[in-house]
Amino acid sequence: QVHLVESGGGLVQSGGSLRLSCAASGSIFSSYTMSWYRQLPGKQREFVAVITTGGGTNYADSVKGRFTISRDNAKNAVYLQMNSLKPEDTAVYYCRARRLRDLYENWGQGTQVTVSS
């Protein structure tokens, strides 16, 4: 199956940028739809962005125009470029891999993003 490791989180000022990475191993990366989710303490995990095996993308309304998801199948990685960050973007960000043919999915361990005002 697939193992995921996120990186790139940290502390940034409001208006700044971060680029999250999610490295995958153990399976055929190109066969997975990849997504980013985020979670605040005590709240449910929420959808941020998705990129399909064909490269199609979709975003939560709250991040449209500011975040960009991309993938590099040669490097077995998915990225989330986050621009114009706001304090409300502060959360733990998780990477998810989902295989449509059998609905297998797995999650990374998360990376903390903190945006100061």
ChimeraX attribute file (.defattr): number of C-alpha atoms within 10 A of each C-alpha:
attribute: neighborCount
match mode: 1-to-1
recipient: residues
	/A:1	11
	/A:2	20
	/A:3	16
	/A:4	21
	/A:5	17
	/A:6	23
	/A:7	19
	/A:8	14
	/A:9	18
	/A:10	14
	/A:11	14
	/A:12	18
	/A:13	14
	/A:14	17
	/A:15	14
	/A:16	14
	/A:17	18
	/A:18	19
	/A:19	16
	/A:20	22
	/A:21	22
	/A:22	26
	/A:23	19
	/A:24	22
	/A:25	14
	/A:26	10
	/A:27	12
	/A:28	13
	/A:29	25
	/A:30	17
	/A:31	16
	/A:32	22
	/A:33	20
	/A:34	28
	/A:35	26
	/A:36	25
	/A:37	19
	/A:38	22
	/A:39	18
	/A:40	15
	/A:41	8
	/A:42	6
	/A:43	8
	/A:44	9
	/A:45	15
	/A:46	14
	/A:47	17
	/A:48	23
	/A:49	23
	/A:50	24
	/A:51	21
	/A:52	17
	/A:53	16
	/A:54	10
	/A:55	13
	/A:56	11
	/A:57	16
	/A:58	15
	/A:59	19
	/A:60	13
	/A:61	10
	/A:62	11
	/A:63	17
	/A:64	12
	/A:65	11
	/A:66	13
	/A:67	20
	/A:68	20
	/A:69	24
	/A:70	20
	/A:71	20
	/A:72	13
	/A:73	14
	/A:74	8
	/A:75	11
	/A:76	17
	/A:77	20
	/A:78	25
	/A:79	23
	/A:80	23
	/A:81	14
	/A:82	20
	/A:83	17
	/A:84	15
	/A:85	23
	/A:86	19
	/A:87	15
	/A:88	13
	/A:89	20
	/A:90	19
	/A:91	20
	/A:92	18
	/A:93	26
	/A:94	26
	/A:95	30
	/A:96	23
	/A:97	25
	/A:98	19
	/A:99	18
	/A:100	12
	/A:101	8
	/A:102	7
	/A:103	10
	/A:104	12
	/A:105	15
	/A:106	14
	/A:107	19
	/A:108	20
	/A:109	14
	/A:110	22
	/A:111	21
	/A:112	18
	/A:113	21
	/A:114	20
	/A:115	20
	/A:116	16
	/A:117	11
